[in-house]
Amino acid sequence: MSRSPHRRRWANKTYEAEAVYWRNLPLEHEARRQVTVEHANEITKRFLPDYTVTRSKGFGTAYCCWDRREIKIGGMAQTWLVLHEIAHGYGRATDKHNAAFRGRYACLVRIVLGDDTADGLRKAFADLGLDIGPEVLPTPQTTLPHPTTMKGEG
């Protein structure tokens, strides 16, 4: 099943905003800290207690598997990428990188990395004309399992 051009545009612009914002932060910033699977699990369990984090193949690969309640990260994963995947864990397969996703993502960034970092991410999205949903997280109990696995959305 192919994605519509509209969805593809959302994902590409979300990735573009991330690339611009995260890469311009100092390497010492907590958002850019490389994380181990253990540390990524600690972060994830704060928000999605029934999820686990495992190592994926490759360095840059990351994705959320709703049906297995698992987040896979590559060897070069940084804190911001773990938060990106957690935001997927709260969502629906149809959310991908839409406004609701970006709102959840900004909320996670605000909680873990602080107001200035979240505000900077929101500005990066806005600078590319992307809408941002409300900064709310559903309770993990309302996050339903999905029959499909989303890969390659990291």
Secondary structure, 3 states (H helix, E strand, C coil): CCCCHHHHHHHHHHHHHHHHHHHHCCCCCHHHCECCHHHHHHHHHHHCCCCEEEECCCCCCEEEECCCCEEEECCCCEHHHHHHHHHHHCCCCCCCCCHHHHHHHHHHHHHHHCHHHHHHHHHHHHHCCCCCCCCCCCCHHHCCCCCCCCCCCC
